[in-house]
Amino acid sequence: MLMTTDIIGGSVASLLDAARTAAERAAAEAPATERDRRITAASAAAARAAGAFALGVRRSDGGLEAGLTTRVRFLAELGRGCPSTAWVAATTYEAKSLLQIGTTDEAYADAFRDVDAVVCSSARTGTAVREPGGLRVSGRWPYASGCELAEWAMLSVQLPAEGDRPARPGAVFARTRDLTVERDWNMAGLGGTGSHTLVGEDVWIPDSHLLDLARIGASLSNLAIAVGLFAPLWGAARGALDVVTEVVAKRTSPNPGHATMADSPGARRNLAVAAHGIDTAHRRMLGIAEALEAAPPGEALPAEERARLRLDLITAVRECRSALEDLLDLHGSSGLDAANPLQRYWRDFAVGSRHVQFTSHVVEDDFGILLLGLDAAPSGLL
């Protein structure tokens, strides 16, 4: 079998070049991706060829085993072309990472038979009934990004009480062919992620495909997940800057004293301010990833340091959001025409940056609690 590592090669530079190539194809497909509410076949193929869905799989299994900084850089480049495609790659990475931590050998072999497969997930809780050798699970699992492309789904369930052991949260690894998709993802942005609802009724899950949440929880870094999800959104902001930079260079200025917008000191200043905000957000994003990677294996950063990095991430979100508004002002109302990619980047960022991982008031409260040494527990976002 030809493995992803054989296709891409070993260097970070070649991986990022592959991301840029996939981004060009995904950008051309982005209107259809949004219209169809799923990544088009052409975009999915380009992302797969670039290694987008094998980023977190171990090299020994044919994947890329990309570190956090490399992953963030890759997803940012892909998001520059199509944030929806990059978002599905980001969520697939997270699902596969958790599966590598929390599965049995049997389930692991199932999951990574195709290292480039899409895996979706949903944190909404379904029900589970114990039967000999496994569970029957039922429920509705919304926000399952990429579910129509995915072969596997990681689903939260409430495990039944057994003997002296009370009911408790759990997670299972199910084949999407045993589930149905309710196409109810109709958001203003990130429409192409196809984050529809998965529905199941008495789906058989063998015990081998139950996940070990204790092992996952001990290894989970919410901050790493958050910065990984921010990368496609940063790509949206950078894609918007690409669009407006080209417009400023060529468009006739509304000021009769200037032949083009590029001749206008005011337009140049506004473009520079927006670009600087996006560049600063990029430095923050990479700084967070590098700080997390520098931590000793198996050790979490101190809570206060994680809270500071969380606030850096929230600041990066705000910097990009402000820059996008400035870019729309600079471009003018035609930037909101449905045929203009600028408005799609703007909407994708607006929706994605409202994900629970970017809930600013929770992050700020966490930092305040830690600074003051209050007798209160910070949130689970740290």
C-alpha positions in Angstrom: 0.0 0.0 0.0 1.3 3.5 -0.9 1.4 5.4 2.3 0.9 9.2 2.9 4.5 9.5 4.0 5.6 8.1 0.6 3.5 10.7 -1.2 4.5 13.8 0.8 8.0 13.1 1.8 9.5 13.8 5.2 10.1 17.5 5.4 7.9 20.2 6.9 8.6 22.4 3.8 7.2 19.7 1.5 4.2 19.2 3.7 3.4 22.9 3.7 3.9 23.0 -0.1 1.4 20.2 -0.3 -1.1 22.2 1.9 -0.8 25.2 -0.4 -1.4 23.1 -3.5 -4.5 21.6 -1.8 -5.6 25.1 -0.8 -5.6 26.3 -4.4 -7.9 23.4 -5.4 -10.1 23.8 -2.4 -10.4 27.6 -3.0 -11.7 26.9 -6.6 -14.2 24.4 -5.1 -15.2 26.5 -2.1 -18.5 27.9 -3.6 -19.7 24.3 -4.4 -18.5 23.1 -1.0 -20.6 25.7 0.7 -23.6 25.2 -1.6 -23.6 21.4 -1.1 -22.9 21.7 2.6 -20.1 19.2 2.4 -16.6 19.2 1.0 -16.6 18.4 -2.7 -15.0 15.2 -4.0 -12.3 17.3 -5.7 -11.5 19.2 -2.5 -11.5 16.1 -0.4 -9.2 14.3 -2.9 -6.8 17.3 -2.9 -6.7 17.4 0.9 -6.2 13.7 1.2 -3.3 13.8 -1.3 -1.7 16.6 0.8 -1.9 14.5 3.9 -4.6 16.6 5.6 -6.4 13.6 7.1 -3.2 11.7 8.1 -1.5 14.6 10.1 -2.0 12.9 13.5 -1.4 9.3 12.5 1.9 7.7 13.6 4.6 7.3 10.9 4.9 3.7 11.8 1.3 3.3 10.6 1.8 5.3 7.4 0.8 8.7 8.7 2.6 12.0 9.0 2.8 12.2 12.8 2.9 16.0 12.6 3.8 17.9 15.8 1.5 20.7 17.0 3.4 23.6 15.4 3.6 21.8 12.0 -0.1 20.8 12.2 -1.1 24.4 12.9 0.9 25.8 10.0 -0.5 23.2 7.7 -4.1 23.9 8.7 -3.6 27.6 8.4 -2.3 27.2 4.8 -5.2 25.0 3.9 -7.7 27.3 5.5 -6.3 30.2 3.4 -8.0 28.4 0.5 -11.1 26.9 2.1 -11.7 27.2 5.9 -14.4 24.5 5.7 -12.0 21.9 4.3 -9.3 22.8 6.9 -11.9 22.6 9.7 -12.7 19.0 8.8 -9.0 18.2 8.6 -8.6 19.8 12.1 -11.5 17.9 13.6 -10.3 14.6 12.0 -6.9 15.2 13.6 -8.4 15.6 17.0 -10.7 12.5 16.7 -7.8 10.3 15.5 -5.5 11.6 18.2 -8.0 10.6 20.9 -8.6 7.2 19.2 -4.9 6.5 19.3 -4.9 7.1 23.0 -8.1 5.4 24.0 -8.8 2.4 21.8 -8.0 -1.3 22.0 -5.6 -2.8 19.5 -8.5 -4.2 17.6 -10.3 -0.9 17.2 -7.0 0.9 16.4 -6.5 -1.5 13.5 -10.0 -0.7 12.2 -9.5 3.0 12.6 -6.2 3.3 10.8 -6.5 0.7 8.1 -6.9 3.7 5.9 -4.7 6.4 7.4 -6.2 9.1 5.2 -9.8 8.4 6.2 -12.0 11.1 7.7 -13.2 10.5 11.2 -16.0 12.7 12.7 -17.1 13.1 16.3 -19.8 14.6 18.4 -19.8 15.4 22.1 -23.6 15.3 22.5 -24.6 12.3 24.6 -26.6 9.3 23.4 -27.9 6.3 25.4 -26.3 2.8 25.7 -27.8 -0.5 26.7 -25.5 -3.3 27.9 -25.6 -6.7 26.0 -23.2 -9.6 26.1 -20.0 -8.5 24.4 -21.0 -4.9 23.8 -23.6 -2.1 23.8 -26.6 -1.1 21.8 -26.4 2.7 21.4 -29.0 5.2 20.3 -29.2 8.9 19.9 -28.8 12.0 17.9 -25.3 13.4 17.6 -25.2 16.9 16.1 -22.2 19.0 14.9 -20.4 16.0 13.4 -18.1 17.9 11.0 -17.3 15.9 7.9 -19.8 13.1 8.7 -20.8 12.5 5.1 -17.1 11.8 4.2 -16.3 9.9 7.4 -16.0 6.2 7.7 -15.9 6.3 11.4 -17.5 8.4 14.2 -16.5 8.9 17.8 -19.7 9.4 19.8 -20.4 10.3 23.4 -22.9 8.0 25.3 -24.1 7.5 28.8 -22.9 4.1 29.9 -25.5 2.1 32.0 -25.0 1.3 35.6 -23.5 -2.1 36.2 -23.6 -3.7 39.7 -22.2 -1.2 42.2 -20.9 1.0 39.4 -23.2 3.9 38.6 -24.1 5.2 35.2 -21.2 7.2 33.8 -20.1 9.1 30.7 -18.5 7.1 27.9 -17.6 7.2 24.2 -17.7 4.7 21.4 -16.2 4.2 18.0 -18.9 3.5 15.4 -19.1 3.0 11.7 -20.9 5.8 10.0 -22.6 3.2 7.6 -24.5 2.1 10.7 -25.8 5.6 11.3 -27.9 8.0 9.2 -27.2 11.6 8.5 -29.8 14.3 9.1 -28.7 17.2 6.9 -29.5 20.0 9.3 -26.3 22.0 9.1 -27.5 25.4 7.8 -25.1 27.9 9.5 -24.2 31.3 8.1 -20.5 30.3 7.8 -18.4 27.1 7.6 -21.3 25.7 5.7 -19.0 23.3 3.8 -18.0 21.5 6.9 -21.1 19.4 6.6 -21.5 19.4 10.4 -24.8 17.6 10.2 -26.5 15.4 12.8 -25.8 11.6 13.0 -28.7 9.5 14.1 -28.6 5.9 15.4 -31.0 3.4 16.8 -29.8 0.3 18.6 -26.4 0.4 16.9 -24.2 -2.5 17.9 -20.8 -1.5 19.4 -18.5 -4.4 20.5 -16.7 -3.9 23.8 -13.4 -3.5 21.8 -14.8 -0.3 20.3 -15.5 1.4 23.7 -13.0 4.2 24.4 -11.0 4.6 27.6 -12.0 8.0 28.7 -9.7 8.0 31.7 -6.6 7.5 29.5 -7.9 10.1 27.1 -8.6 12.6 29.9 -5.1 12.2 31.3 -3.6 13.0 27.9 -6.0 15.6 26.7 -5.0 19.2 26.1 -7.9 21.5 25.5 -5.5 24.3 24.6 -3.9 22.2 21.9 -7.3 21.4 20.5 -8.2 25.1 20.6 -5.1 26.3 18.7 -5.7 23.5 16.2 -9.2 24.8 15.5 -8.0 28.4 15.3 -5.6 27.6 12.5 -8.3 27.2 9.8 -9.9 30.5 11.1 -6.6 32.3 10.8 -6.4 30.9 7.3 -9.8 32.6 6.6 -8.4 35.9 7.8 -5.3 35.5 5.6 -7.4 34.5 2.7 -9.5 37.7 3.1 -6.3 39.7 3.1 -5.2 38.1 -0.1 -8.4 39.1 -1.8 -8.3 42.7 -0.6 -4.6 43.2 -1.3 -5.2 42.3 -4.9 -8.2 44.8 -5.0 -6.2 47.6 -3.5 -3.4 47.1 -6.0 -5.7 47.4 -9.0 -8.9 49.1 -8.2 -9.6 52.7 -9.2 -9.6 54.9 -6.1 -12.9 56.6 -5.1 -10.7 59.7 -4.5 -10.2 61.5 -7.8 -6.8 62.6 -6.6 -5.5 59.0 -6.8 -5.5 56.8 -9.9 -5.7 53.6 -7.9 -6.3 52.7 -4.3 -2.7 51.8 -4.1 -1.9 55.5 -4.6 -3.9 56.4 -1.6 -1.9 56.8 1.7 -5.1 56.1 3.7 -5.8 52.9 1.8 -2.2 51.7 2.2 -2.4 52.5 5.9 -5.6 50.6 6.4 -4.3 47.6 4.5 -1.1 47.7 6.6 -3.0 47.8 9.9 -5.2 44.9 8.9 -2.2 42.8 7.7 -0.3 43.6 10.9 -3.2 42.4 13.0 -3.3 39.1 11.1 0.4 38.7 11.3 0.4 39.3 15.0 -2.3 36.7 15.4 -0.2 34.3 13.5 2.8 34.8 15.8 0.5 34.3 18.8 -0.9 31.1 17.3 2.6 29.7 16.7 3.8 30.8 20.1 1.1 28.9 21.8 1.8 25.8 19.8 5.6 26.0 20.5 5.0 26.6 24.2 2.8 23.4 24.4 5.3 21.4 22.4 8.2 22.5 24.7 6.5 21.1 27.8 8.1 17.9 29.0 6.2 14.8 27.7 3.3 13.8 30.0 3.5 17.1 31.9 0.9 19.9 31.6 1.9 23.5 31.9 0.9 25.2 35.1 -2.7 26.4 35.2 -1.8 30.1 35.2 0.5 29.7 32.2 -2.2 27.8 30.3 -4.6 30.6 31.2 -2.2 33.2 29.8 -1.8 31.2 26.6 -5.6 30.9 26.4 -5.9 34.7 26.6 -3.3 35.0 23.9 -5.5 32.8 21.7 -8.6 34.9 22.5 -6.6 38.0 21.6 -5.6 36.4 18.3 -9.3 35.8 17.6 -10.1 39.4 18.3 -7.1 40.7 16.2 -8.3 38.7 13.2 -12.0 39.7 13.7 -11.0 43.4 13.8 -8.8 42.9 10.7 -11.6 41.3 8.8 -13.9 44.3 9.5 -11.2 46.7 8.4 -10.7 44.7 5.2 -14.4 44.8 4.4 -14.4 48.5 4.9 -11.5 48.9 2.6 -12.9 46.7 -0.1 -16.3 48.3 0.0 -19.8 46.8 -0.4 -19.0 44.6 -3.4 -17.0 42.5 -1.0 -20.3 41.2 0.4 -21.5 40.1 -3.1 -22.3 36.4 -2.9 -19.8 35.8 -5.8 -17.0 37.4 -3.8 -14.9 35.0 -1.7 -14.3 37.8 0.8 -17.7 37.5 2.3 -17.3 33.7 2.7 -14.1 34.2 4.6 -15.8 36.7 6.8 -18.7 34.5 7.5 -16.6 31.4 8.1 -14.5 33.2 10.6 -17.6 34.7 12.3 -19.1 31.2 12.9 -15.9 29.3 13.7 -14.7 31.9 16.2 -17.9 31.4 18.2 -17.0 27.8 18.9 -17.0 26.9 22.6 -13.2 26.7 22.6 -13.1 30.5 22.0 -15.6 31.5 24.7 -13.8 34.7 25.9 -15.7 35.4 29.1 -14.9 31.9 30.4 -11.2 32.2 29.6 -11.0 35.7 31.2 -12.8 34.4 34.3 -10.3 31.5 34.6 -7.4 33.9 34.5 -9.0 36.2 37.1 -9.6 33.2 39.5 -6.0 32.1 39.1 -4.5 35.6 39.5 -6.5 36.2 42.7 -6.0 32.8 44.1 -9.7 32.4 44.7 -11.1 29.2 46.1 -12.9 28.3 42.9 -12.0 25.8 40.2 -11.2 27.1 36.7 -13.3 25.8 33.8 -12.5 22.7 31.8 -11.3 24.8 29.0 -7.8 25.0 30.5 
